[in-house]
Amino acid sequence: DGGITQSPKYLFRKEGQNVTLSCEQNLNHDAMYWYRQDPGQGLRLIYYSQIVNDFQKGDIAEGYSVSREKKESFPLTVTSAQKNPTAFYLCASSPDRGSSYEQYFGPGTRLTVT
Amino acid sequence: QKEVEQNSGPLSVPEGAIASLNCTYSDRGSQSFFWYRQYSGKSPELIMFIYSNGDKEDGRFTAQLNKASQYVSLLIRDSQPSDSATYLCAVRHAARQLTFGSGTQLTVLP
């Protein structure tokens, strides 16, 4: 059963704590992405990785960090430096070949920081 | 600044009608165009993608692309209440990243 999994579905943290969101895919996709979605808004790119051990900042990388030690995994850490971390976090992957590079999304993690 | 614009809606259509969703983009170098459906509280689901001018049909859905005018649209024929969702337009640039619009909320009235 191929797909993208994210855990946990809901996450609650106190302000000042770092938190790591999990993303795993078994689609054999090369590229993986992290997005953030705020209510009533589109998706904004945080970080992306097109190959193991390499990743690039997206449009809103400040206060976040990632790693890509395995092709299947792309965890996102929301650090205490992120000023407004409460949001819906979406992980996506893409085969990164062909002409379309379509992205497929995991179910998301809803993070609430108080 | 690469931008993707969508009318936020809400757009309401009666059941059985055609729903027309529109998207414009600013970067003439954009190469592929995607429509995602997002139900409330859920993650986006890919409906269609298109990268050549013209129409692309898949069941009740038709994507239309006009690169000269920099717009892409999604038509949903025989709209059903289950089509009620937010529809996100996304555009891929040469760097292979996607820029998303803020979405159009569609309501299909029974």
Interface residues (C-beta under 8 A of the other chain):
Chain A: A31 Y35 G40 Q41 G42 L43 R44 L45 Y48 Q50 G58 L90 D96 S99 S100 Y101 E102 Q103 Y104 F105 G106 P107 G108
Chain B: V4 S8 Q31 S32 F34 Y36 K42 S43 P44 E45 L46 F49 Y51 L88 A90 R92 R96 Q97 L98 F100 G101 S102 G103
